[in-house]
Amino acid sequence: MKKISLMGGFLLLSLTTQAQTPLTPEQLWKWGRVSGLGISKNQQSVVYAVSTPNAEENKSARKTYKIPLAGGPAVEVANTDELLTNSRISPDSKHLISSEAVKLEDLTSTDKYPDLKKSSAYIYTSLNYRHWDTWEDGKYDHVFVAPLVNGKAGKAKDIMPGEKFDCPQKPFGGDEDFIWHPDGKRILYVTKKKSGTDYAVSTNTDLYEYDLATGATKNLTEENKGYDVSPEYNAKGQLAWLQMKRDGYEADKQDIVVMNGPAKLNLTQQRDDIHVNSFKWSQDGKALFFTAAVDGTIQLFNVTYPGLTKMMPIITQITKGDFDITGIVGQVGNTLVVSRTDMNHPTELYTVDLGNGSLKQLTHVNDAVLKNTGICKTERRMVKTTDNKQMLVWMIYPPGFDASKKYPTLLYCQGGPQSALTQMYSYRWNFQLMASQGYIIVAPNRRGMPGHGTEWNEQVSKDWGGQVLNDYLSAIDDVAKEPYVDKNRLGCVGPSFGGYSVYALAGRHDKRFKTFISHDGIFDFRSMYGTTEEVFFVNWDLGGPYWDQKNKAAQRTYEQSPSNFVDKWDTPIFIIQGGKDYRVPIEQGLQAFQAAQLRGIKSKLLYLPDENHWVLTAQNALVWQREFFAWLKETLP
C-alpha cells in the first residue's frame, strides 16, 4: 500500500512495507530543519521556514511555506511581507527600526597605523577583547530609526549615539532585542551598558525605552542586577520579559515579569521548580503561555495575569508527555501553534488544543524519511544517588533492541552545566544516531539541571568535582547491572561541561570505562579562568580567581581540576576541539591531548579550526560523526 506524505509542499510517495534502517550521519544531514515564523495576517495559516543542509556544497538552502491552521497541503511562498506583520515597522506605519554596526574604537593596527596596511594586529587595553567566536574590532551594533514616507525609509537616526554597547546582544541576540511599543511612539531595546572588564564579569542586561518625540532614553529595569531579556508587549501596552535576579549568574532561576504602569509583578516566582525558557502573550492579554523544563522534558504552561488586582497568578501545565515543546509560534482562538521534538523526531509544528492540551501534528517535513528510519525505544529509569536522592535517567536503546543480547553502552554527560537534558533532538549529540549504531545510551539528569527544583539545579556550582560526578557513576553502575549491558564495553562521552566531566571521570572511573570522548571540555581550571571570555561564568561556577588564597570555595574548585589527576588516566581518549571556541578556548583540548600522548595513552585529537563551541557546517559535522563512531568501533570492539 502506498502512503502520501508532505515535505515542504511536495508530495512524496513511499511504500509502507519498506524495511526500517538505522539512522546514519549522512541521512541526518539531509533532513529539513523546521522553524515557525508566525500566524498569517488573516489568521488562517501558519508560516514556517525549512532549512535543508547540502553537505556537498557545505551550506543550507532555506525555503518558506504556509500551511492551513486546520492542516492540509503546504504551499511555498516567495515573499512573507504579504502574510506576516513586519515587526520592524511601527504600529502606526510611520517609522522603521533596524540594527547596524557602528565603528567607535580603533582596535586594529591599521586603524592606528594606516601606513601599515598589511598588518593584522589587534591592540587591547581591557577585557571583552573577544566573545564566543569573534575578536572585538571596535564596531558595535546599534538600533536605528528612520521615517517611512510612501513605504520608503528616510535618513536613519542612531538612538544609541556614541555608546560602546551592543543591541542586539552578542553573541546570540536578534530582532527580538529591539521592539516597538504598541503606540508606535517608543522603542524598547535590550543591552548590557557596560564596557571592558565590567562587561566581562557581569550579566546585568537591561530594558531601555527610547522616546521618539523627545529623544530621551529610560532604563526600565535598573533595580534588577541580573538578566532582563526577551521583552514583549500585549495589545494593551503591558510589557512582559524574562528576568534573572543575580548578577554574574547565567543559570539563575528565570521568571516572567510584567510591568503595568509603575507596577511590576513576577508571575512565576511562586514555583521553585520552574525556570522559564520562552513565553508569548495570549491574544486577550489576560495570560501568557510559556515553556519550561519539568521532569526531563520541556512542556507548555499557562500563567494568568491578574493586572493590578491583588489576585495571585495561576500557573497551569497544558501539555504532558515524553516530548519537548521547543517554541511557541502563535495563537488563534483556542488553538496554539508550537514546535515539538522528541529523541526520535526533529522539529515539526503542532497545534495544541488549549481546552484539553491535546496535540496534532501540523507540518510533515521529515515524515517520508523518518518512516523508513529505525525508531529507538526511550524510557525513564529512576536511580538512587549516593546522597539518597532519586535521579531521572533517560535510557535510549538501539532499533530492534533485544534484551537477550549484550550491547556496548555509553554514558552521556550533558553540557551546560545547568542545561536541561530532555527529549531534545540535536544534530551533533543525537541520541537516535548514537543508539542506531548499536549502543545503549545512558543520559542522567544529574545535579545541575533545571526541571527538578532550584536546589537540584544549583548544586553543581562551585562543586564540579563533587556530587555531580557521583551522580554519573551512580547512573552507569545501576544500568550496568542489567544483563543486556556489556560491562566490558562501557564508554563515556560528552561536550562542554560534559567534556569536562569526561576528563574528570577519566581520573576517577576505577576502570569502569574502556573509552572516552570529550568535545570542547574544560581540562585545566586555571588556564580556563585565564582565557575564557565570559569571566562572570568562571567567577560564579568556579568560585573566583585561582590567585585568591582566602577564597575557600575557589581553592576547593581548583583542587578539583581534571589536570590534577592525569596521573590516574589509563584509558583511550578522543579529544575534539574547535579553533574558534573562545568560551572553552583551544588550550583546553590541546593540553588534554598532549598530556595523554606524553603519558603513552592511546589518544586522538580532532581539531576543527573554523568551528566555535559548536559544529555548524555540514562537512565538518560529518567528519565529526564519522570520527566519533570510528573511535567507538575501534575502542569498544
C-alpha positions as CSV (number, residue, x, y, z in Angstrom):
1,M,0.0,0.0,0.0
2,K,1.3,3.5,-0.8
3,K,1.1,6.3,1.7
4,I,1.3,10.0,0.8
5,S,3.1,12.5,3.0
6,L,4.1,16.1,2.6
7,M,7.5,17.6,2.7
8,G,7.7,21.4,2.2
9,G,4.6,21.3,0.0
10,F,5.8,18.5,-2.3
11,L,4.1,15.1,-2.4
12,L,6.3,12.1,-1.6
13,L,5.3,8.6,-2.2
14,S,6.7,5.7,-0.3
15,L,5.8,2.1,0.4
16,T,4.7,1.4,4.0
17,T,6.2,-2.1,3.7
18,Q,9.7,-0.9,3.2
19,A,12.1,-2.1,6.0
20,Q,13.3,0.4,8.5
21,T,17.1,1.1,8.5
22,P,19.3,2.6,11.3
23,L,19.9,6.3,11.1
24,T,23.3,7.4,9.6
25,P,25.1,10.7,9.8
26,E,24.6,11.2,6.0
27,Q,20.8,10.8,6.4
28,L,20.7,13.2,9.3
29,W,22.4,15.9,7.3
30,K,19.7,15.7,4.6
31,W,16.7,16.4,6.8
32,G,14.7,19.6,6.7
33,R,15.0,21.8,9.8
34,V,11.7,23.5,10.6
35,S,11.3,26.9,12.3
36,G,7.9,28.5,12.8
37,L,7.7,32.2,11.7
38,G,4.2,33.1,12.8
39,I,0.5,33.2,12.1
40,S,-0.7,34.8,8.8
41,K,-2.5,38.2,9.0
42,N,-5.8,36.6,8.1
43,Q,-5.4,34.0,10.9
44,Q,-5.9,31.2,8.5
45,S,-2.4,29.8,8.0
46,V,0.9,29.1,9.8
47,V,4.1,30.4,8.1
48,Y,7.3,28.5,8.6
49,A,10.7,28.0,7.1
50,V,12.6,24.8,6.2
51,S,16.4,24.9,6.0
52,T,17.8,21.9,4.2
53,P,21.6,21.2,4.5
54,N,23.6,20.4,1.4
55,A,26.7,18.5,2.5
56,E,28.3,18.6,-0.9
57,E,28.1,22.4,-1.1
58,N,28.6,22.7,2.7
59,K,25.7,25.1,3.1
60,S,21.9,25.1,3.5
61,A,19.0,26.1,1.3
62,R,16.1,27.9,3.0
63,K,12.5,28.0,1.8
64,T,9.4,29.4,3.3
65,Y,5.9,27.8,3.3
66,K,2.4,28.4,4.6
67,I,0.0,25.7,5.7
68,P,-3.6,26.0,6.8
69,L,-4.1,26.1,10.5
70,A,-6.5,23.3,10.2
71,G,-4.0,21.2,8.3
72,G,-3.6,20.3,4.7
73,P,-1.1,20.8,1.9
74,A,1.8,23.2,2.4
75,V,2.5,25.9,-0.2
76,E,5.8,27.5,-0.8
77,V,5.8,31.3,-0.6
78,A,8.3,33.7,-2.1
79,N,7.6,36.7,0.0
80,T,6.3,36.8,3.6
81,D,5.6,40.5,3.5
82,E,2.0,39.9,2.4
83,L,1.5,37.2,5.0
84,L,3.2,38.5,8.2
85,T,3.3,41.7,10.0
86,N,6.7,43.3,9.7
87,S,7.9,43.8,13.3
88,R,10.4,46.4,12.2
89,I,7.7,48.8,11.0
90,S,6.0,50.9,13.8
91,P,2.3,50.1,14.5
92,D,1.3,53.5,13.0
93,S,3.5,52.7,9.9
94,K,5.4,55.9,10.3
95,H,8.9,54.6,11.2
96,L,11.2,51.7,10.6
97,I,13.8,50.3,13.1
98,S,16.9,48.3,12.2
99,S,20.3,47.4,13.6
100,E,23.6,48.4,12.0
101,A,27.2,48.2,13.0
102,V,28.9,51.5,14.1
103,K,32.7,52.0,14.3
104,L,33.5,53.6,17.7
105,E,37.0,52.4,18.6
106,D,40.4,51.9,16.8
107,L,41.5,48.5,17.9
108,T,43.3,47.2,14.8
109,S,46.8,48.1,13.8
110,T,45.6,49.5,10.5
111,D,43.2,51.8,12.4
112,K,46.2,53.1,14.4
113,Y,48.8,52.9,11.8
114,P,47.2,53.5,8.3
115,D,50.6,53.2,6.6
116,L,50.9,49.5,7.7
117,K,48.1,48.2,5.6
118,K,49.3,44.6,5.6
119,S,49.4,44.3,9.4
120,S,46.8,42.1,11.0
121,A,47.4,43.0,14.7
122,Y,44.9,43.9,17.3
123,I,45.6,46.2,20.3
124,Y,43.6,46.0,23.5
125,T,43.7,47.7,26.9
126,S,40.8,46.0,28.6
127,L,38.8,42.7,28.7
128,N,36.0,41.8,26.4
129,Y,38.5,41.7,23.6
130,R,36.8,38.6,22.1
131,H,33.5,36.9,22.5
132,W,32.2,33.5,21.5
133,D,34.0,33.2,18.2
134,T,34.8,36.8,17.2
135,W,37.6,39.2,18.2
136,E,36.5,42.8,19.1
137,D,37.1,45.1,16.2
138,G,35.8,48.4,17.6
139,K,32.4,48.1,15.9
140,Y,29.1,48.0,17.9
141,D,25.6,47.1,16.8
142,H,23.2,49.9,17.4
143,V,19.5,50.5,16.9
144,F,18.5,53.0,14.1
145,V,15.1,54.5,13.4
146,A,14.1,56.0,10.1
147,P,10.9,57.8,9.0
148,L,8.7,56.0,6.5
149,V,7.2,58.0,3.6
150,N,5.2,56.2,1.0
151,G,6.8,53.0,2.1
152,K,10.3,54.3,1.7
153,A,12.7,54.8,4.5
154,G,14.3,58.2,5.1
155,K,17.5,59.1,6.8
156,A,18.1,56.7,9.8
157,K,19.0,58.0,13.3
158,D,21.2,56.2,15.7
159,I,19.3,56.0,19.1
160,M,22.5,54.9,20.9
161,P,24.9,57.6,19.6
162,G,28.5,57.1,20.8
163,E,27.6,54.2,23.1
164,K,30.1,51.3,23.2
165,F,27.3,48.8,23.7
166,D,25.6,46.2,21.5
167,C,22.0,45.8,20.5
168,P,21.2,43.1,19.6
169,Q,23.3,41.5,22.4
170,K,26.3,39.4,21.4
171,P,26.6,36.6,20.6
172,F,23.0,35.3,20.3
173,G,20.7,38.4,20.2
174,G,18.4,39.1,17.3
175,D,15.5,41.2,16.2
176,E,13.7,40.3,19.5
177,D,16.1,42.6,21.3
178,F,14.5,45.8,19.8
179,I,10.8,46.1,19.5
180,W,8.0,48.8,19.1
181,H,5.7,49.9,21.8
182,P,2.1,49.4,20.5
183,D,1.6,53.2,20.4
184,G,4.4,53.5,17.8
185,K,6.0,56.3,19.7
186,R,8.5,54.4,21.7
187,I,11.2,51.8,21.1
188,L,12.3,49.2,23.6
189,Y,15.7,47.6,23.4
190,V,17.9,45.2,25.3
191,T,21.6,45.8,26.0
192,K,24.3,45.5,28.7
193,K,25.5,49.0,29.2
194,K,28.9,48.0,30.5
195,S,32.3,48.1,28.8
196,G,35.7,46.3,29.1
197,T,36.3,44.3,32.2
198,D,32.9,45.4,33.7
199,Y,31.2,43.8,30.7
200,A,33.1,40.5,31.0
201,V,32.2,40.0,34.7
202,S,28.5,40.9,34.5
203,T,25.2,39.5,33.3
204,N,23.3,42.7,34.0
205,T,21.4,43.4,30.8
206,D,18.5,45.9,31.0
207,L,15.5,47.1,29.1
208,Y,15.7,50.6,27.7
209,E,12.8,52.7,26.4
210,Y,13.5,55.4,23.8
211,D,11.0,58.2,23.2
212,L,10.9,59.2,19.5
213,A,9.5,62.7,20.3
214,T,12.0,63.7,23.0
215,G,15.0,61.5,22.2
216,A,15.1,60.6,25.9
217,T,16.1,57.1,27.0
218,K,14.9,55.5,30.2
219,N,16.1,52.3,32.0
220,L,13.0,50.3,32.9
221,T,14.8,47.6,34.9
222,E,17.6,49.5,36.7
223,E,16.8,47.9,40.1
224,N,17.4,44.4,38.8
225,K,21.1,43.3,38.7
226,G,20.8,40.2,36.6
227,Y,19.5,39.4,33.1
228,D,16.5,41.3,31.7
229,V,15.7,40.0,28.2
230,S,13.1,38.9,25.7
231,P,10.6,41.8,26.0
232,E,7.1,41.5,24.5
233,Y,4.1,43.8,24.7
234,N,0.5,42.8,24.6
235,A,-2.1,44.9,22.6
236,K,-2.8,47.0,25.7
237,G,0.8,48.1,26.1
238,Q,1.6,45.9,29.0
239,L,5.2,44.7,29.0
240,A,6.5,41.2,29.9
241,W,10.0,40.0,29.9
242,L,12.3,37.3,31.3
243,Q,14.4,38.1,34.3
244,M,17.1,36.6,36.4
245,K,17.9,38.3,39.7
246,R,21.6,37.7,40.5
247,D,24.4,39.5,38.6
248,G,27.1,37.1,37.2
249,Y,24.9,34.0,37.4
250,E,23.8,33.0,33.9
251,A,21.8,30.0,35.0
252,D,19.8,31.7,37.8
253,K,16.0,30.9,38.0
254,Q,14.4,32.7,35.1
255,D,11.0,34.2,35.7
256,I,8.3,36.1,33.7
257,V,7.9,39.7,35.0
258,V,5.1,42.0,33.8
259,M,5.1,45.8,34.0
260,N,1.8,47.7,34.0
261,G,2.5,51.4,34.5
262,P,4.9,51.7,37.5
263,A,3.8,48.3,38.9
264,K,5.9,45.1,38.3
265,L,4.7,41.6,39.0
266,N,6.8,38.4,38.9
267,L,4.3,35.8,37.6
268,T,6.4,32.6,38.1
269,Q,8.4,33.1,41.3
270,Q,5.8,31.1,43.2
271,R,7.1,27.8,41.5
272,D,10.6,26.9,42.6
273,D,10.8,24.2,40.0
274,I,10.0,26.4,37.0
275,H,12.8,28.1,35.1
276,V,11.1,29.7,32.1
277,N,12.6,29.1,28.6
278,S,10.4,31.3,26.4
279,F,6.9,32.9,26.5
280,K,4.2,34.6,24.4
281,W,1.2,36.7,25.4
282,S,-2.2,35.3,24.9
283,Q,-4.4,37.1,22.4
284,D,-6.6,38.7,25.0
285,G,-3.7,39.8,27.1
286,K,-5.0,38.1,30.2
287,A,-2.4,35.3,30.4
288,L,0.9,34.2,29.0
289,F,2.0,30.9,27.5
290,F,5.5,29.7,28.4
291,T,7.8,26.7,28.1
292,A,9.9,25.3,30.9
293,A,11.8,22.1,31.7
294,V,10.0,19.7,34.0
295,D,11.0,16.2,34.9
296,G,13.3,15.6,32.0
297,T,11.1,17.2,29.3
298,I,10.1,20.7,28.2
299,Q,6.4,21.4,28.5
300,L,3.9,24.2,27.7
301,F,2.4,26.2,30.6
302,N,-0.1,29.0,31.0
303,V,0.1,31.7,33.7
304,T,-2.7,34.1,34.3
305,Y,-2.0,37.9,34.5
306,P,-4.3,39.5,37.2
307,G,-3.3,43.0,36.2
308,L,-3.3,45.5,39.1
309,T,-5.7,43.3,41.2
310,K,-4.5,41.5,44.3
311,M,-5.2,38.1,42.9
312,M,-2.3,35.6,42.6
313,P,-1.2,34.4,39.2
314,I,-2.3,30.9,38.5
315,I,0.1,28.5,36.7
316,T,-1.3,25.6,34.7
317,Q,0.6,22.9,32.8
318,I,-1.1,22.4,29.4
319,T,0.9,19.6,27.8
320,K,2.4,16.4,29.3
321,G,4.3,13.6,27.7
322,D,7.8,12.3,26.7
323,F,8.5,15.1,24.2
324,D,9.7,18.7,24.2
325,I,7.7,21.8,23.3
326,T,10.6,23.9,22.0
327,G,8.9,27.1,20.9
328,I,5.6,29.0,20.7
329,V,4.6,30.2,17.2
330,G,1.3,31.9,17.8
331,Q,-2.4,31.7,18.9
332,V,-5.7,31.7,17.0
333,G,-8.7,31.4,19.4
334,N,-8.5,28.1,21.3
335,T,-5.5,26.8,19.2
336,L,-1.9,27.4,19.9
337,V,0.9,26.6,17.3
338,V,4.1,25.2,18.8
339,S,7.2,23.4,17.7
340,R,7.9,20.0,19.2
341,T,10.7,17.3,19.2
342,D,11.5,14.0,20.8
343,M,14.5,11.8,20.8
344,N,13.4,10.1,17.6
345,H,11.9,13.1,15.7
346,P,13.3,16.5,14.7
347,T,11.3,19.7,15.0
348,E,7.9,19.8,13.5
349,L,5.0,22.2,14.1
350,Y,2.0,21.1,16.1
351,T,-1.3,22.6,17.1
352,V,-2.4,22.5,20.8
353,D,-6.0,22.4,21.8
354,L,-5.9,24.8,24.8
355,G,-9.0,23.2,26.2
356,N,-7.6,19.8,26.8
357,G,-3.8,20.0,25.9
358,S,-4.0,17.6,23.0
359,L,-1.5,18.0,20.2
360,K,-1.9,17.4,16.5
361,Q,1.0,17.4,14.0
362,L,0.7,20.2,11.5
363,T,3.8,20.0,9.4
364,H,5.2,16.8,8.0
365,V,8.6,17.9,6.6
366,N,10.5,14.8,7.5
367,D,7.8,12.2,7.7
368,A,8.8,10.4,4.5
369,V,12.4,9.8,5.6
370,L,11.5,9.1,9.2
371,K,9.1,6.4,8.1
372,N,11.9,4.3,6.9
373,T,14.3,5.1,9.8
374,G,14.6,2.8,12.8
375,I,13.0,4.1,15.9
376,C,14.9,3.9,19.2
377,K,13.0,3.0,22.3
378,T,13.4,5.5,25.1
379,E,12.4,5.0,28.7
380,R,12.7,6.6,32.1
381,R,14.8,5.0,34.8
382,M,15.0,6.2,38.4
383,V,18.4,5.7,40.1
384,K,19.3,6.2,43.7
385,T,22.2,8.6,44.2
386,T,25.0,8.4,46.8
387,D,23.2,11.0,48.9
388,N,19.9,9.0,48.7
389,K,18.1,11.1,46.1
390,Q,16.1,9.8,43.2
391,M,17.6,10.8,39.8
392,L,15.9,10.5,36.5
393,V,18.0,8.8,33.8
394,W,16.9,8.6,30.2
395,M,17.6,5.3,28.5
396,I,17.9,5.1,24.7
397,Y,18.0,1.7,23.1
398,P,19.2,0.6,19.6
399,P,16.4,-0.1,17.0
400,G,15.3,-3.7,17.3
401,F,16.7,-3.9,20.8
402,D,16.8,-7.5,22.1
403,A,17.2,-7.9,25.9
404,S,18.6,-11.3,25.5
405,K,21.7,-9.9,23.8
406,K,24.6,-7.7,25.2
407,Y,25.2,-4.2,24.0
408,P,28.1,-1.7,24.3
409,T,26.8,1.2,26.4
410,L,27.7,4.9,26.5
411,L,27.3,7.2,29.5
412,Y,26.3,10.6,28.0
413,C,27.4,13.7,30.0
414,Q,25.4,16.8,29.3
415,G,26.8,20.3,28.8
416,G,25.8,23.5,30.5
417,P,26.5,22.8,33.3
418,Q,22.9,23.9,34.1
419,S,21.3,22.8,30.9
420,A,18.2,20.6,30.9
421,L,18.6,17.1,29.5
422,T,15.2,16.5,27.9
423,Q,13.6,14.9,24.8
424,M,15.9,17.1,22.7
425,Y,16.9,16.4,19.1
426,S,20.4,17.5,18.3
427,Y,22.2,17.4,15.0
428,R,25.5,16.8,16.8
429,W,24.8,14.9,20.0
430,N,22.0,12.9,18.6
431,F,20.8,10.1,20.8
432,Q,18.9,8.3,17.9
433,L,22.0,8.4,15.8
434,M,24.2,7.1,18.6
435,A,21.8,4.3,19.5
436,S,21.3,3.4,15.8
437,Q,25.0,2.4,15.6
438,G,24.3,-0.3,18.2
439,Y,24.9,1.4,21.5
440,I,22.7,1.8,24.6
441,I,22.8,5.4,25.8
442,V,22.6,6.3,29.5
443,A,21.7,10.0,29.9
444,P,21.3,11.1,33.6
445,N,19.5,14.2,34.8
446,R,22.4,14.7,37.2
447,R,22.9,17.6,39.6
448,G,22.8,21.0,37.9
449,M,19.8,20.5,35.6
450,P,16.6,22.6,35.7
451,G,13.3,20.8,35.9
452,H,13.9,19.2,39.3
453,G,13.8,22.3,41.6
454,T,16.2,25.1,42.2
455,E,18.2,23.3,44.9
456,W,19.0,20.4,42.5
457,N,19.9,22.9,39.7
458,E,22.3,24.9,41.8
459,Q,24.2,22.0,43.4
460,V,26.8,21.9,40.6
461,S,28.1,25.5,41.0
462,K,31.4,25.7,42.9
463,D,31.5,21.9,43.2
464,W,32.1,20.5,39.8
465,G,34.2,17.6,41.2
466,G,31.7,16.7,43.8
467,Q,28.1,15.2,43.8
468,V,27.6,15.7,40.1
469,L,30.4,13.2,39.3
470,N,29.0,10.7,41.8
471,D,25.6,11.1,40.0
472,Y,27.2,10.0,36.8
473,L,28.8,6.9,38.4
474,S,25.6,6.0,40.1
475,A,23.8,6.0,36.8
476,I,26.2,3.9,34.9
477,D,26.7,1.5,37.8
478,D,23.0,1.0,38.2
479,V,22.4,0.4,34.5
480,A,25.5,-1.9,34.2
481,K,23.7,-4.4,36.4
482,E,21.3,-5.2,33.6
483,P,22.2,-8.5,31.7
484,Y,21.9,-6.8,28.3
485,V,24.7,-4.3,29.2
486,D,28.2,-5.5,28.3
487,K,30.2,-4.2,31.2
488,N,33.4,-4.8,29.3
489,R,32.3,-2.3,26.6
490,L,31.4,0.9,28.5
491,G,32.2,4.3,27.1
492,C,31.8,7.9,28.4
493,V,31.2,10.8,26.1
494,G,30.1,14.5,26.3
495,P,30.5,18.1,25.2
496,S,31.4,21.3,27.1
497,F,30.7,20.7,30.8
498,G,30.1,17.1,29.6
499,G,33.6,17.3,28.1
500,Y,34.9,18.4,31.4
501,S,33.0,15.5,33.0
502,V,34.8,13.1,30.7
503,Y,38.2,14.5,31.7
504,A,37.3,14.3,35.4
505,L,35.9,10.8,35.2
506,A,39.0,9.6,33.3
507,G,40.9,10.3,36.5
508,R,38.5,8.5,38.9
509,H,36.4,5.9,37.0
510,D,38.3,2.9,38.5
511,K,38.5,1.1,35.2
512,R,34.7,1.2,34.6
513,F,35.1,2.6,31.1
514,K,37.1,1.4,28.1
515,T,37.0,4.6,26.1
516,F,36.3,8.4,26.5
517,I,35.3,11.2,24.1
518,S,35.5,14.8,25.1
519,H,34.3,17.7,22.9
520,D,35.4,21.3,23.9
521,G,35.7,20.2,27.5
522,I,37.4,22.1,30.3
523,F,40.7,20.3,31.3
524,D,42.5,22.9,33.4
525,F,40.6,25.3,35.6
526,R,43.5,27.8,36.0
527,S,44.0,28.3,32.2
528,M,40.3,28.3,31.7
529,Y,39.9,31.2,34.1
530,G,42.7,33.0,32.3
531,T,41.4,32.7,28.8
532,T,37.6,32.3,28.7
533,E,35.8,35.5,27.5
534,E,32.8,35.4,29.9
535,V,34.6,35.9,33.2
536,F,31.2,36.0,35.0
537,F,30.8,32.3,34.3
538,V,34.1,31.2,35.9
539,N,33.6,33.7,38.7
540,W,30.3,32.1,39.6
541,D,30.8,28.4,38.8
542,L,34.4,28.0,39.8
543,G,34.1,30.5,42.7
544,G,36.5,33.1,41.6
545,P,40.2,33.6,40.6
546,Y,42.8,31.0,41.4
547,W,45.1,33.5,43.0
548,D,42.6,34.4,45.8
549,Q,44.0,32.2,48.5
550,K,41.4,33.4,51.0
551,N,38.5,32.2,48.9
552,K,37.9,28.7,50.2
553,A,35.2,27.9,47.6
554,A,37.5,28.8,44.7
555,Q,40.5,27.0,46.2
556,R,38.4,23.8,46.6
557,T,37.3,24.1,43.0
558,Y,40.9,24.4,41.6
559,E,41.8,21.3,43.5
560,Q,39.2,19.5,41.5
561,S,40.6,20.4,38.1
562,P,40.9,17.3,35.9
563,S,44.5,18.4,35.1
564,N,45.4,17.5,38.7
565,F,44.5,13.8,38.1
566,V,46.2,13.0,34.8
567,D,48.5,10.6,36.6
568,K,45.4,8.4,37.1
569,W,44.5,8.4,33.4
570,D,44.7,4.9,32.0
571,T,42.1,4.7,29.2
572,P,42.0,5.6,25.5
573,I,40.6,9.1,24.9
574,F,39.4,11.0,21.9
575,I,39.6,14.8,22.1
576,I,37.7,17.3,19.9
577,Q,38.4,21.0,19.9
578,G,37.1,24.0,18.0
579,G,39.7,26.6,17.0
580,K,37.2,29.5,17.3
581,D,35.9,28.4,20.7
582,Y,36.5,31.3,23.0
583,R,34.1,30.0,25.6
584,V,36.3,26.9,26.2
585,P,39.4,28.0,24.4
586,I,41.8,25.9,22.4
587,E,44.4,25.3,25.0
588,Q,41.9,23.1,27.0
589,G,41.8,20.4,24.3
590,L,45.5,20.7,23.4
591,Q,46.6,20.3,27.0
592,A,44.5,17.2,27.4
593,F,45.7,15.7,24.2
594,Q,49.3,16.5,25.0
595,A,49.0,15.0,28.5
596,A,47.5,11.8,27.1
597,Q,50.2,11.5,24.4
598,L,53.1,12.1,26.9
599,R,51.7,9.5,29.2
600,G,51.6,7.0,26.4
601,I,47.8,6.7,26.4
602,K,46.0,5.8,23.2
603,S,44.5,9.2,22.1
604,K,43.3,11.1,19.1
605,L,42.8,14.9,18.5
606,L,40.2,16.2,16.1
607,Y,40.9,19.9,15.6
608,L,38.2,22.0,13.8
609,P,39.9,25.4,13.2
610,D,36.8,27.1,11.8
611,E,34.3,25.9,14.4
612,N,33.3,27.6,17.7
613,H,31.9,25.8,20.7
614,W,29.5,24.1,18.3
615,V,30.0,22.3,14.9
616,L,27.9,24.3,12.4
617,T,29.0,23.3,8.9
618,A,27.7,20.1,7.3
619,Q,31.0,18.6,6.2
620,N,32.8,19.3,9.5
621,A,29.8,17.7,11.2
622,L,30.1,14.7,9.0
623,V,33.8,14.4,9.8
624,W,32.9,14.8,13.5
625,Q,30.4,12.0,13.3
626,R,32.5,9.6,11.2
627,E,35.5,10.0,13.5
628,F,33.2,9.7,16.6
629,F,31.8,6.4,15.6
630,A,35.2,5.1,14.1
631,W,36.8,5.7,17.5
632,L,34.0,3.9,19.3
633,K,34.2,1.0,16.9
634,E,38.0,0.8,17.4
635,T,37.9,1.1,21.2
636,L,34.7,-0.7,22.0
637,P,35.0,-3.6,19.5
